[in-house]
Amino acid sequence: MTEHAIVSPEEWIIARKELLKKEKELTRLNDELSRQRRQLPWVKVEKSYRFEGPAGTESLADLFDGRSQLIVYHFMFAPGWAEGCTGCSFIADHIDGANLHLAPHDVSLVVVSRAPLAEFEPFKTRMGWRFKWISSVGGDFNYDYHVSFTKEEVARGQVNYNYGMSDHAAEDLHGISVFTKDAAGDVFHTYSSYARGCDLLLGAHNYLDLTPKGRNETSTMNWVRHHDRYDDGRLVPLTVNSVAPNASGSSCCSAEDHA
């Protein structure tokens, strides 16, 4: 910090305007990328998926809750875990605020994990989250959308994740999947993204990127803790950042450095 360049206000304005040109270029590129994302073809969902939630068993179509668009966040919480992935929890901390604006915009958002409902509900209570979190236990949903993998796949050391074979082999990884439902009730898969493709959900990153120290990390999100494990506003030692137990060697999505 003390070695940083110190200039006059006039010189700072010149430098700032140069950076502004690049910021505007990035904004236009992001707008174009979003347009192309909306133009992707759709795939009709033919399989019948069942989920367990607080209100009982629901189908994929039920999750739309009367709306035509559905976002699913695939949260890493496998059967037998006592708490969720820290990176997924970081993303989940952003959901309730966004949900205030999504429902009026014809969008439902749910979180899906492979663990039974009873296993992650205490963790949800601990974190103070209000969003809808449901279980896909016993079904193919997580496997079909490439966020869960069999023990045999993991043992081979590579899994089909993020549209290619990945060495980041674990039974559960994270991602986003988006669906739409037409007037006839047919459901279509429109988009999925994985690994650092989920970064766009992390508003806290945008705040940090404005600051002189930025994200201040040595590897992707290695500083993130469950929000009740920071010490008086400061980072606790990494050893306190527990990995979910009985995870069969899987690591938190915050450890993923691949794009």
C-alpha positions in Angstrom: 0.0 0.0 0.0 2.8 2.5 0.9 4.6 1.8 -2.3 1.7 2.7 -4.5 2.0 5.7 -6.9 0.8 9.0 -5.4 -0.2 11.6 -7.9 -1.9 15.0 -8.2 -5.7 15.1 -8.6 -5.2 16.2 -12.2 -3.0 13.2 -13.0 -5.5 10.9 -11.2 -8.3 12.1 -13.4 -6.3 11.3 -16.6 -5.6 7.8 -15.4 -9.2 7.3 -14.2 -10.6 8.3 -17.6 -8.3 5.8 -19.4 -9.6 3.0 -17.1 -13.2 4.2 -17.7 -12.8 3.5 -21.4 -12.0 -0.2 -20.6 -14.8 -0.4 -18.1 -17.3 0.8 -20.7 -15.9 -1.7 -23.2 -16.4 -4.5 -20.7 -20.0 -3.4 -20.0 -20.8 -3.6 -23.7 -19.2 -7.0 -24.0 -21.2 -8.3 -21.0 -24.4 -7.0 -22.6 -23.6 -8.8 -25.8 -22.7 -12.0 -24.0 -26.0 -11.9 -22.1 -27.9 -11.4 -25.4 -26.1 -14.4 -26.9 -26.9 -16.4 -23.8 -30.6 -15.7 -24.3 -30.3 -16.9 -27.9 -29.1 -20.4 -27.0 -31.3 -23.2 -28.2 -33.5 -25.1 -25.6 -33.8 -28.8 -24.7 -37.1 -30.2 -23.7 -37.0 -31.9 -20.3 -38.5 -35.4 -20.9 -37.6 -37.1 -17.7 -39.8 -36.9 -14.6 -37.8 -35.5 -11.6 -39.0 -35.6 -8.0 -37.8 -33.4 -5.2 -38.4 -33.4 -1.4 -39.1 -30.1 0.2 -40.8 -28.7 3.3 -44.2 -29.0 1.6 -43.6 -32.6 0.5 -42.8 -34.1 -2.9 -42.7 -31.8 -5.9 -41.9 -32.1 -9.6 -39.6 -29.9 -11.6 -42.7 -28.2 -13.1 -43.9 -27.5 -9.5 -40.8 -25.6 -8.7 -41.7 -22.8 -11.0 -44.4 -21.8 -8.5 -46.7 -20.3 -11.1 -43.9 -18.5 -13.0 -42.4 -19.2 -16.4 -38.7 -19.1 -15.5 -36.7 -21.1 -13.0 -33.1 -20.8 -11.7 -31.7 -23.8 -9.9 -28.5 -23.4 -7.8 -26.8 -26.8 -7.3 -25.4 -26.5 -3.8 -22.7 -28.9 -2.7 -24.2 -30.8 0.2 -23.9 -34.5 -0.1 -25.5 -37.2 2.1 -23.8 -37.5 5.4 -22.4 -33.9 5.5 -23.0 -31.8 8.6 -22.6 -28.4 6.8 -22.4 -27.1 3.3 -19.5 -26.1 1.1 -18.1 -22.7 2.1 -18.1 -21.4 -1.5 -21.7 -22.5 -2.1 -22.6 -20.9 1.2 -20.9 -17.7 0.1 -23.1 -17.7 -3.0 -26.2 -18.6 -0.9 -25.6 -15.5 1.2 -26.5 -13.5 -1.9 -29.8 -15.2 -2.7 -32.4 -13.8 -0.3 -31.7 -10.2 -1.3 -31.9 -11.1 -5.0 -35.1 -13.0 -4.4 -36.9 -9.8 -3.4 -36.7 -8.7 -7.1 -36.7 -12.1 -9.0 -40.3 -13.2 -8.2 -41.9 -10.0 -9.5 -39.8 -10.5 -12.7 -41.4 -13.9 -13.4 -38.4 -15.9 -12.0 -38.4 -18.5 -9.3 -35.1 -19.5 -7.7 -34.5 -22.7 -5.7 -31.5 -24.4 -4.2 -31.1 -28.2 -4.8 -28.7 -30.6 -3.0 -28.3 -34.4 -3.0 -28.5 -34.8 0.8 -31.8 -35.6 2.4 -33.8 -32.6 3.5 -33.4 -33.4 7.2 -29.6 -33.2 6.9 -29.3 -29.7 5.5 -32.3 -28.0 7.2 -30.3 -27.4 10.5 -27.5 -25.8 8.5 -30.0 -23.6 6.7 -31.4 -22.5 10.1 -27.9 -21.8 11.4 -27.1 -19.6 8.4 -30.4 -17.7 8.6 -31.4 -18.3 5.0 -35.0 -18.0 3.8 -34.8 -19.3 0.2 -36.4 -22.6 -0.9 -33.9 -25.5 -0.5 -35.0 -28.9 -1.7 -33.5 -32.4 -1.9 -32.9 -34.5 -5.0 -31.9 -37.5 -2.9 -32.4 -40.8 -4.7 -33.0 -39.2 -8.1 -31.0 -38.5 -11.3 -31.3 -34.7 -11.3 -27.8 -33.9 -10.0 -26.2 -36.5 -12.2 -28.1 -35.5 -15.4 -27.0 -31.9 -14.9 -23.4 -32.8 -14.2 -22.9 -31.7 -10.7 -22.8 -35.1 -9.0 -20.8 -38.1 -10.0 -20.6 -41.8 -9.0 -17.9 -43.2 -6.8 -16.6 -45.1 -9.8 -16.3 -41.8 -11.9 -14.5 -40.1 -9.0 -12.1 -43.1 -8.6 -11.0 -42.7 -12.2 -9.8 -39.2 -11.3 -11.7 -37.3 -13.9 -15.4 -36.3 -14.2 -17.4 -34.7 -17.0 -17.8 -31.2 -15.5 -18.0 -27.8 -17.1 -18.4 -29.3 -20.5 -15.3 -31.3 -20.5 -13.3 -33.9 -18.5 -12.0 -32.3 -15.3 -9.4 -33.4 -12.9 -11.4 -31.8 -10.1 -13.0 -35.1 -9.3 -15.5 -35.1 -6.5 -18.9 -36.7 -5.9 -20.5 -33.3 -5.7 -19.6 -30.0 -7.4 -21.6 -26.8 -7.9 -23.4 -25.1 -10.8 -26.4 -23.2 -12.0 -29.2 -24.5 -14.3 -32.0 -22.5 -15.8 -35.3 -23.7 -17.1 -38.4 -22.2 -18.7 -42.0 -23.5 -18.9 -44.5 -22.8 -21.7 -48.2 -22.3 -21.6 -48.8 -26.0 -22.2 -46.7 -26.9 -19.2 -43.7 -28.3 -21.0 -40.4 -27.6 -19.4 -37.2 -26.7 -21.3 -33.5 -26.5 -20.1 -32.1 -23.2 -21.4 -28.7 -22.8 -19.7 -26.2 -24.3 -17.2 -22.9 -22.9 -15.9 -20.3 -24.4 -13.6 -17.0 -23.6 -11.8 -16.1 -19.9 -12.1 -19.1 -19.4 -14.4 -21.0 -19.0 -11.1 -19.0 -15.9 -10.2 -21.6 -13.6 -11.6 -23.8 -14.5 -8.6 -21.2 -13.1 -6.2 -22.1 -9.4 -5.5 -19.5 -9.3 -2.7 -16.8 -9.8 -5.3 -17.9 -6.6 -7.1 -17.5 -4.6 -3.9 -14.1 -6.1 -3.2 -12.9 -5.5 -6.7 -13.4 -1.7 -6.1 -11.0 -1.7 -3.2 -7.1 -1.3 -3.2 -6.6 -4.8 -1.9 -9.2 -6.4 -4.1 -10.1 -10.0 -3.2 -6.7 -10.4 -1.4 -6.6 -14.1 -2.2 -3.7 -16.5 -3.1 -6.1 -18.9 -4.9 -9.7 -18.5 -5.9 -11.9 -17.7 -2.8 -9.5 -19.2 -0.4 -10.4 -16.5 2.1 -14.1 -17.3 2.2 -15.6 -18.7 5.5 -19.1 -19.6 6.5 -20.4 -16.1 7.5 -20.6 -17.1 11.2 -17.0 -18.1 11.2 -15.4 -14.7 10.8 -13.7 -13.3 14.0 -15.1 -9.9 14.8 -15.0 -8.8 11.1 -11.6 -10.5 10.4 -10.6 -13.7 8.8 -10.2 -16.7 11.1 -7.3 -19.1 10.4 -7.9 -21.4 7.5 -7.8 -24.4 9.8 -11.2 -23.3 11.2 -12.7 -23.3 7.7 -13.9 -26.8 8.0 -14.6 -29.0 4.9 -17.8 -30.9 5.1 -17.3 -34.2 6.9 -17.6 -37.6 5.2 -17.1 -35.8 1.9 -15.1 -38.7 0.4 -12.2 -36.4 -0.6 -14.3 -33.8 -2.3 -13.2 -30.2 -1.8 -15.2 -27.0 -1.6 -16.1 -25.2 -4.8 -14.1 -22.2 -3.5 -11.0 -24.3 -4.2 -11.7 -24.4 -7.9 -9.2 -22.3 -9.8 -10.2 -23.6 -13.2 -12.4 -21.3 -15.4 
